[in-house]
Amino acid sequence: MTPEAKVKASVVKLLKKHEVYYFFPATHGFGRSGVPDIICCMNGIFVAIECKAGKGKTTALQDRELKRIKENKGIAFVVNEENIHVLEDYLRDEDDDRC
């Protein structure tokens, strides 16, 4: 498993734990380049997650997509092994809001 695949697996584990609706969008054919790796909906909020390994950086296309999501009041994360706790904290807070 590649380092980025490990990050994706960790993210999916968190999403399943918190019962979040998610999918991996297809970006070939009719898809669009730069779309985040994982798209979610939680408590009616659009959430996008771009997974990177180590010091991996987002591309200009990814930055454009993440910016557009935020401009439209969606939530966008760039997650790696070092900061996955930020996503976990967000999911925990959203769980608390559901109660």
Chimera marker file (.cmm) of the C-alpha trace (Angstrom):
<marker_set name="trace">
<marker id="1" x="0.000" y="0.000" z="0.000" r="1" g="1" b="0" radius="0.5"/>
<marker id="2" x="1.362" y="3.428" z="-0.933" r="1" g="1" b="0" radius="0.5"/>
<marker id="3" x="1.770" y="6.089" z="1.772" r="1" g="1" b="0" radius="0.5"/>
<marker id="4" x="-1.158" y="8.068" z="0.306" r="1" g="1" b="0" radius="0.5"/>
<marker id="5" x="-3.317" y="4.930" z="0.228" r="1" g="1" b="0" radius="0.5"/>
<marker id="6" x="-2.583" y="4.506" z="3.939" r="1" g="1" b="0" radius="0.5"/>
<marker id="7" x="-3.817" y="8.050" z="4.594" r="1" g="1" b="0" radius="0.5"/>
<marker id="8" x="-6.970" y="7.341" z="2.561" r="1" g="1" b="0" radius="0.5"/>
<marker id="9" x="-7.552" y="4.119" z="4.522" r="1" g="1" b="0" radius="0.5"/>
<marker id="10" x="-7.199" y="6.024" z="7.812" r="1" g="1" b="0" radius="0.5"/>
<marker id="11" x="-9.663" y="8.659" z="6.621" r="1" g="1" b="0" radius="0.5"/>
<marker id="12" x="-12.186" y="6.015" z="5.532" r="1" g="1" b="0" radius="0.5"/>
<marker id="13" x="-11.866" y="4.311" z="8.915" r="1" g="1" b="0" radius="0.5"/>
<marker id="14" x="-12.732" y="7.619" z="10.616" r="1" g="1" b="0" radius="0.5"/>
<marker id="15" x="-15.639" y="8.295" z="8.270" r="1" g="1" b="0" radius="0.5"/>
<marker id="16" x="-17.085" y="4.835" z="8.899" r="1" g="1" b="0" radius="0.5"/>
<marker id="17" x="-16.642" y="5.230" z="12.646" r="1" g="1" b="0" radius="0.5"/>
<marker id="18" x="-18.660" y="8.453" z="12.524" r="1" g="1" b="0" radius="0.5"/>
<marker id="19" x="-21.216" y="7.038" z="10.034" r="1" g="1" b="0" radius="0.5"/>
<marker id="20" x="-20.490" y="9.692" z="7.429" r="1" g="1" b="0" radius="0.5"/>
<marker id="21" x="-21.831" y="9.364" z="3.874" r="1" g="1" b="0" radius="0.5"/>
<marker id="22" x="-18.829" y="9.441" z="1.530" r="1" g="1" b="0" radius="0.5"/>
<marker id="23" x="-17.562" y="8.358" z="-1.869" r="1" g="1" b="0" radius="0.5"/>
<marker id="24" x="-14.470" y="8.538" z="-4.040" r="1" g="1" b="0" radius="0.5"/>
<marker id="25" x="-15.364" y="10.514" z="-7.186" r="1" g="1" b="0" radius="0.5"/>
<marker id="26" x="-14.294" y="9.206" z="-10.588" r="1" g="1" b="0" radius="0.5"/>
<marker id="27" x="-12.156" y="11.868" z="-12.237" r="1" g="1" b="0" radius="0.5"/>
<marker id="28" x="-11.586" y="10.215" z="-15.614" r="1" g="1" b="0" radius="0.5"/>
<marker id="29" x="-13.888" y="10.333" z="-18.629" r="1" g="1" b="0" radius="0.5"/>
<marker id="30" x="-16.617" y="12.818" z="-17.701" r="1" g="1" b="0" radius="0.5"/>
<marker id="31" x="-14.966" y="13.797" z="-14.406" r="1" g="1" b="0" radius="0.5"/>
<marker id="32" x="-12.884" y="16.866" z="-13.716" r="1" g="1" b="0" radius="0.5"/>
<marker id="33" x="-9.208" y="17.065" z="-12.754" r="1" g="1" b="0" radius="0.5"/>
<marker id="34" x="-8.368" y="18.409" z="-9.316" r="1" g="1" b="0" radius="0.5"/>
<marker id="35" x="-11.496" y="17.103" z="-7.587" r="1" g="1" b="0" radius="0.5"/>
<marker id="36" x="-10.731" y="16.090" z="-3.967" r="1" g="1" b="0" radius="0.5"/>
<marker id="37" x="-10.143" y="12.405" z="-3.209" r="1" g="1" b="0" radius="0.5"/>
<marker id="38" x="-13.171" y="11.925" z="-0.957" r="1" g="1" b="0" radius="0.5"/>
<marker id="39" x="-16.537" y="13.702" z="-1.029" r="1" g="1" b="0" radius="0.5"/>
<marker id="40" x="-18.777" y="13.553" z="2.052" r="1" g="1" b="0" radius="0.5"/>
<marker id="41" x="-22.044" y="14.816" z="3.404" r="1" g="1" b="0" radius="0.5"/>
<marker id="42" x="-22.400" y="15.173" z="7.155" r="1" g="1" b="0" radius="0.5"/>
<marker id="43" x="-25.319" y="16.884" z="8.886" r="1" g="1" b="0" radius="0.5"/>
<marker id="44" x="-26.252" y="18.387" z="5.527" r="1" g="1" b="0" radius="0.5"/>
<marker id="45" x="-22.791" y="19.905" z="5.073" r="1" g="1" b="0" radius="0.5"/>
<marker id="46" x="-20.708" y="19.255" z="1.954" r="1" g="1" b="0" radius="0.5"/>
<marker id="47" x="-17.235" y="18.098" z="3.008" r="1" g="1" b="0" radius="0.5"/>
<marker id="48" x="-14.295" y="17.429" z="0.680" r="1" g="1" b="0" radius="0.5"/>
<marker id="49" x="-11.085" y="15.703" z="1.699" r="1" g="1" b="0" radius="0.5"/>
<marker id="50" x="-7.833" y="15.727" z="-0.255" r="1" g="1" b="0" radius="0.5"/>
<marker id="51" x="-5.387" y="13.097" z="1.021" r="1" g="1" b="0" radius="0.5"/>
<marker id="52" x="-1.629" y="13.560" z="0.823" r="1" g="1" b="0" radius="0.5"/>
<marker id="53" x="1.291" y="11.598" z="2.183" r="1" g="1" b="0" radius="0.5"/>
<marker id="54" x="4.183" y="13.179" z="4.032" r="1" g="1" b="0" radius="0.5"/>
<marker id="55" x="4.919" y="16.640" z="2.749" r="1" g="1" b="0" radius="0.5"/>
<marker id="56" x="2.889" y="16.115" z="-0.439" r="1" g="1" b="0" radius="0.5"/>
<marker id="57" x="1.521" y="19.376" z="-1.776" r="1" g="1" b="0" radius="0.5"/>
<marker id="58" x="-1.731" y="20.064" z="-3.550" r="1" g="1" b="0" radius="0.5"/>
<marker id="59" x="-1.618" y="20.937" z="-7.245" r="1" g="1" b="0" radius="0.5"/>
<marker id="60" x="-2.908" y="24.198" z="-8.696" r="1" g="1" b="0" radius="0.5"/>
<marker id="61" x="-6.016" y="22.347" z="-9.940" r="1" g="1" b="0" radius="0.5"/>
<marker id="62" x="-6.640" y="20.882" z="-6.477" r="1" g="1" b="0" radius="0.5"/>
<marker id="63" x="-6.184" y="24.309" z="-4.891" r="1" g="1" b="0" radius="0.5"/>
<marker id="64" x="-8.747" y="25.745" z="-7.326" r="1" g="1" b="0" radius="0.5"/>
<marker id="65" x="-11.301" y="23.041" z="-6.466" r="1" g="1" b="0" radius="0.5"/>
<marker id="66" x="-10.773" y="23.379" z="-2.696" r="1" g="1" b="0" radius="0.5"/>
<marker id="67" x="-11.120" y="27.160" z="-2.974" r="1" g="1" b="0" radius="0.5"/>
<marker id="68" x="-14.377" y="26.878" z="-4.939" r="1" g="1" b="0" radius="0.5"/>
<marker id="69" x="-15.791" y="24.472" z="-2.352" r="1" g="1" b="0" radius="0.5"/>
<marker id="70" x="-14.990" y="26.908" z="0.470" r="1" g="1" b="0" radius="0.5"/>
<marker id="71" x="-16.417" y="29.845" z="-1.503" r="1" g="1" b="0" radius="0.5"/>
<marker id="72" x="-19.685" y="27.906" z="-1.734" r="1" g="1" b="0" radius="0.5"/>
<marker id="73" x="-19.793" y="27.329" z="2.038" r="1" g="1" b="0" radius="0.5"/>
<marker id="74" x="-18.519" y="23.748" z="1.882" r="1" g="1" b="0" radius="0.5"/>
<marker id="75" x="-15.794" y="22.398" z="4.141" r="1" g="1" b="0" radius="0.5"/>
<marker id="76" x="-12.480" y="21.291" z="2.628" r="1" g="1" b="0" radius="0.5"/>
<marker id="77" x="-9.608" y="19.454" z="4.286" r="1" g="1" b="0" radius="0.5"/>
<marker id="78" x="-6.135" y="18.524" z="3.101" r="1" g="1" b="0" radius="0.5"/>
<marker id="79" x="-5.177" y="15.577" z="5.293" r="1" g="1" b="0" radius="0.5"/>
<marker id="80" x="-1.901" y="13.739" z="5.826" r="1" g="1" b="0" radius="0.5"/>
<marker id="81" x="-0.470" y="11.501" z="8.547" r="1" g="1" b="0" radius="0.5"/>
<marker id="82" x="0.510" y="14.504" z="10.639" r="1" g="1" b="0" radius="0.5"/>
<marker id="83" x="-2.791" y="16.399" z="10.700" r="1" g="1" b="0" radius="0.5"/>
<marker id="84" x="-5.491" y="13.725" z="10.442" r="1" g="1" b="0" radius="0.5"/>
<marker id="85" x="-6.449" y="14.641" z="14.020" r="1" g="1" b="0" radius="0.5"/>
<marker id="86" x="-7.959" y="17.881" z="12.663" r="1" g="1" b="0" radius="0.5"/>
<marker id="87" x="-10.454" y="15.846" z="10.630" r="1" g="1" b="0" radius="0.5"/>
<marker id="88" x="-11.114" y="13.587" z="13.610" r="1" g="1" b="0" radius="0.5"/>
<marker id="89" x="-11.809" y="16.629" z="15.822" r="1" g="1" b="0" radius="0.5"/>
<marker id="90" x="-14.211" y="18.011" z="13.209" r="1" g="1" b="0" radius="0.5"/>
<marker id="91" x="-16.074" y="14.693" z="12.959" r="1" g="1" b="0" radius="0.5"/>
<marker id="92" x="-16.323" y="14.434" z="16.747" r="1" g="1" b="0" radius="0.5"/>
<marker id="93" x="-17.728" y="17.977" z="16.964" r="1" g="1" b="0" radius="0.5"/>
<marker id="94" x="-20.282" y="17.202" z="14.242" r="1" g="1" b="0" radius="0.5"/>
<marker id="95" x="-21.293" y="14.054" z="16.149" r="1" g="1" b="0" radius="0.5"/>
<marker id="96" x="-21.892" y="16.203" z="19.230" r="1" g="1" b="0" radius="0.5"/>
<marker id="97" x="-24.070" y="18.560" z="17.162" r="1" g="1" b="0" radius="0.5"/>
<marker id="98" x="-26.267" y="15.628" z="16.086" r="1" g="1" b="0" radius="0.5"/>
<marker id="99" x="-27.205" y="14.808" z="19.681" r="1" g="1" b="0" radius="0.5"/>
<link id1="1" id2="2" r="1" g="1" b="0" radius="0.2"/>
<link id1="2" id2="3" r="1" g="1" b="0" radius="0.2"/>
<link id1="3" id2="4" r="1" g="1" b="0" radius="0.2"/>
<link id1="4" id2="5" r="1" g="1" b="0" radius="0.2"/>
<link id1="5" id2="6" r="1" g="1" b="0" radius="0.2"/>
<link id1="6" id2="7" r="1" g="1" b="0" radius="0.2"/>
<link id1="7" id2="8" r="1" g="1" b="0" radius="0.2"/>
<link id1="8" id2="9" r="1" g="1" b="0" radius="0.2"/>
<link id1="9" id2="10" r="1" g="1" b="0" radius="0.2"/>
<link id1="10" id2="11" r="1" g="1" b="0" radius="0.2"/>
<link id1="11" id2="12" r="1" g="1" b="0" radius="0.2"/>
<link id1="12" id2="13" r="1" g="1" b="0" radius="0.2"/>
<link id1="13" id2="14" r="1" g="1" b="0" radius="0.2"/>
<link id1="14" id2="15" r="1" g="1" b="0" radius="0.2"/>
<link id1="15" id2="16" r="1" g="1" b="0" radius="0.2"/>
<link id1="16" id2="17" r="1" g="1" b="0" radius="0.2"/>
<link id1="17" id2="18" r="1" g="1" b="0" radius="0.2"/>
<link id1="18" id2="19" r="1" g="1" b="0" radius="0.2"/>
<link id1="19" id2="20" r="1" g="1" b="0" radius="0.2"/>
<link id1="20" id2="21" r="1" g="1" b="0" radius="0.2"/>
<link id1="21" id2="22" r="1" g="1" b="0" radius="0.2"/>
<link id1="22" id2="23" r="1" g="1" b="0" radius="0.2"/>
<link id1="23" id2="24" r="1" g="1" b="0" radius="0.2"/>
<link id1="24" id2="25" r="1" g="1" b="0" radius="0.2"/>
<link id1="25" id2="26" r="1" g="1" b="0" radius="0.2"/>
<link id1="26" id2="27" r="1" g="1" b="0" radius="0.2"/>
<link id1="27" id2="28" r="1" g="1" b="0" radius="0.2"/>
<link id1="28" id2="29" r="1" g="1" b="0" radius="0.2"/>
<link id1="29" id2="30" r="1" g="1" b="0" radius="0.2"/>
<link id1="30" id2="31" r="1" g="1" b="0" radius="0.2"/>
<link id1="31" id2="32" r="1" g="1" b="0" radius="0.2"/>
<link id1="32" id2="33" r="1" g="1" b="0" radius="0.2"/>
<link id1="33" id2="34" r="1" g="1" b="0" radius="0.2"/>
<link id1="34" id2="35" r="1" g="1" b="0" radius="0.2"/>
<link id1="35" id2="36" r="1" g="1" b="0" radius="0.2"/>
<link id1="36" id2="37" r="1" g="1" b="0" radius="0.2"/>
<link id1="37" id2="38" r="1" g="1" b="0" radius="0.2"/>
<link id1="38" id2="39" r="1" g="1" b="0" radius="0.2"/>
<link id1="39" id2="40" r="1" g="1" b="0" radius="0.2"/>
<link id1="40" id2="41" r="1" g="1" b="0" radius="0.2"/>
<link id1="41" id2="42" r="1" g="1" b="0" radius="0.2"/>
<link id1="42" id2="43" r="1" g="1" b="0" radius="0.2"/>
<link id1="43" id2="44" r="1" g="1" b="0" radius="0.2"/>
<link id1="44" id2="45" r="1" g="1" b="0" radius="0.2"/>
<link id1="45" id2="46" r="1" g="1" b="0" radius="0.2"/>
<link id1="46" id2="47" r="1" g="1" b="0" radius="0.2"/>
<link id1="47" id2="48" r="1" g="1" b="0" radius="0.2"/>
<link id1="48" id2="49" r="1" g="1" b="0" radius="0.2"/>
<link id1="49" id2="50" r="1" g="1" b="0" radius="0.2"/>
<link id1="50" id2="51" r="1" g="1" b="0" radius="0.2"/>
<link id1="51" id2="52" r="1" g="1" b="0" radius="0.2"/>
<link id1="52" id2="53" r="1" g="1" b="0" radius="0.2"/>
<link id1="53" id2="54" r="1" g="1" b="0" radius="0.2"/>
<link id1="54" id2="55" r="1" g="1" b="0" radius="0.2"/>
<link id1="55" id2="56" r="1" g="1" b="0" radius="0.2"/>
<link id1="56" id2="57" r="1" g="1" b="0" radius="0.2"/>
<link id1="57" id2="58" r="1" g="1" b="0" radius="0.2"/>
<link id1="58" id2="59" r="1" g="1" b="0" radius="0.2"/>
<link id1="59" id2="60" r="1" g="1" b="0" radius="0.2"/>
<link id1="60" id2="61" r="1" g="1" b="0" radius="0.2"/>
<link id1="61" id2="62" r="1" g="1" b="0" radius="0.2"/>
<link id1="62" id2="63" r="1" g="1" b="0" radius="0.2"/>
<link id1="63" id2="64" r="1" g="1" b="0" radius="0.2"/>
<link id1="64" id2="65" r="1" g="1" b="0" radius="0.2"/>
<link id1="65" id2="66" r="1" g="1" b="0" radius="0.2"/>
<link id1="66" id2="67" r="1" g="1" b="0" radius="0.2"/>
<link id1="67" id2="68" r="1" g="1" b="0" radius="0.2"/>
<link id1="68" id2="69" r="1" g="1" b="0" radius="0.2"/>
<link id1="69" id2="70" r="1" g="1" b="0" radius="0.2"/>
<link id1="70" id2="71" r="1" g="1" b="0" radius="0.2"/>
<link id1="71" id2="72" r="1" g="1" b="0" radius="0.2"/>
<link id1="72" id2="73" r="1" g="1" b="0" radius="0.2"/>
<link id1="73" id2="74" r="1" g="1" b="0" radius="0.2"/>
<link id1="74" id2="75" r="1" g="1" b="0" radius="0.2"/>
<link id1="75" id2="76" r="1" g="1" b="0" radius="0.2"/>
<link id1="76" id2="77" r="1" g="1" b="0" radius="0.2"/>
<link id1="77" id2="78" r="1" g="1" b="0" radius="0.2"/>
<link id1="78" id2="79" r="1" g="1" b="0" radius="0.2"/>
<link id1="79" id2="80" r="1" g="1" b="0" radius="0.2"/>
<link id1="80" id2="81" r="1" g="1" b="0" radius="0.2"/>
<link id1="81" id2="82" r="1" g="1" b="0" radius="0.2"/>
<link id1="82" id2="83" r="1" g="1" b="0" radius="0.2"/>
<link id1="83" id2="84" r="1" g="1" b="0" radius="0.2"/>
<link id1="84" id2="85" r="1" g="1" b="0" radius="0.2"/>
<link id1="85" id2="86" r="1" g="1" b="0" radius="0.2"/>
<link id1="86" id2="87" r="1" g="1" b="0" radius="0.2"/>
<link id1="87" id2="88" r="1" g="1" b="0" radius="0.2"/>
<link id1="88" id2="89" r="1" g="1" b="0" radius="0.2"/>
<link id1="89" id2="90" r="1" g="1" b="0" radius="0.2"/>
<link id1="90" id2="91" r="1" g="1" b="0" radius="0.2"/>
<link id1="91" id2="92" r="1" g="1" b="0" radius="0.2"/>
<link id1="92" id2="93" r="1" g="1" b="0" radius="0.2"/>
<link id1="93" id2="94" r="1" g="1" b="0" radius="0.2"/>
<link id1="94" id2="95" r="1" g="1" b="0" radius="0.2"/>
<link id1="95" id2="96" r="1" g="1" b="0" radius="0.2"/>
<link id1="96" id2="97" r="1" g="1" b="0" radius="0.2"/>
<link id1="97" id2="98" r="1" g="1" b="0" radius="0.2"/>
<link id1="98" id2="99" r="1" g="1" b="0" radius="0.2"/>
</marker_set>
